[in-house]
């Protein structure tokens, strides 16, 4: 028996203004089986999390390159 999926998450390549992302959201709504599409607004916490993740990856990269 196969697993069931109820939620798919789409991650955008960069931050967009909500009115600019509306066309992307409209396209996703047209896909069969999509019940709703909501935008998650970027905030300070999101920016901090991305910055920390970017810093962690940079440190790991530098540690690999320092042979």
C-alpha positions as CSV (number, residue, x, y, z in Angstrom):
1,X,0.0,0.0,0.0
2,X,1.4,3.4,-0.9
3,X,1.6,6.4,1.5
4,X,-0.8,9.3,1.1
5,X,0.2,13.0,0.6
6,X,-1.9,15.9,1.9
7,X,0.5,18.8,1.7
8,X,3.2,19.9,-0.8
9,X,5.5,22.7,0.0
10,X,6.8,25.0,-2.7
11,X,10.0,27.1,-1.9
12,X,10.6,30.1,-4.1
13,X,14.1,30.9,-5.5
14,X,14.0,34.4,-3.9
15,X,11.7,36.7,-2.0
16,X,8.9,38.2,-4.0
17,X,6.4,40.9,-3.2
18,X,3.0,39.3,-2.5
19,X,1.4,41.1,-5.5
20,X,4.3,39.9,-7.8
21,X,3.9,36.3,-6.5
22,X,0.2,36.3,-7.2
23,X,0.7,35.0,-10.7
24,X,2.7,32.0,-9.4
25,X,0.0,31.3,-6.8
26,X,-2.7,31.5,-9.5
27,X,-0.8,29.0,-11.6
28,X,-0.4,26.6,-8.7
29,X,-4.2,26.9,-8.0
30,X,-4.8,25.7,-11.5
31,X,-3.1,22.3,-10.8
32,X,-5.6,19.5,-10.4
33,X,-6.1,18.6,-6.7
34,X,-5.0,21.9,-5.3
35,X,-7.5,23.1,-2.6
36,X,-5.7,26.3,-1.5
37,X,-2.5,28.3,-1.8
38,X,-1.3,30.6,0.9
39,X,1.7,32.9,1.0
40,X,4.0,32.9,4.0
41,X,5.3,36.5,4.5
42,X,9.0,36.8,5.2
43,X,9.9,38.4,8.5
44,X,13.0,39.0,10.7
45,X,12.9,35.4,12.0
46,X,12.9,34.1,8.5
47,X,15.8,36.3,7.4
48,X,17.8,35.3,10.5
49,X,17.2,31.6,9.8
50,X,18.4,32.0,6.2
51,X,21.4,34.0,7.3
52,X,22.4,31.4,9.9
53,X,22.0,28.5,7.4
54,X,24.0,30.4,4.8
55,X,26.8,31.0,7.4
56,X,26.8,27.4,8.5
57,X,27.1,26.2,4.9
58,X,29.9,28.7,4.2
59,X,31.9,27.5,7.3
60,X,31.5,23.9,6.1
61,X,32.6,24.7,2.6
62,X,35.7,26.6,3.9
63,X,36.6,23.7,6.2
64,X,36.5,21.3,3.2
65,X,38.6,23.7,1.1
66,X,41.3,24.2,3.8
67,X,43.2,21.0,3.1
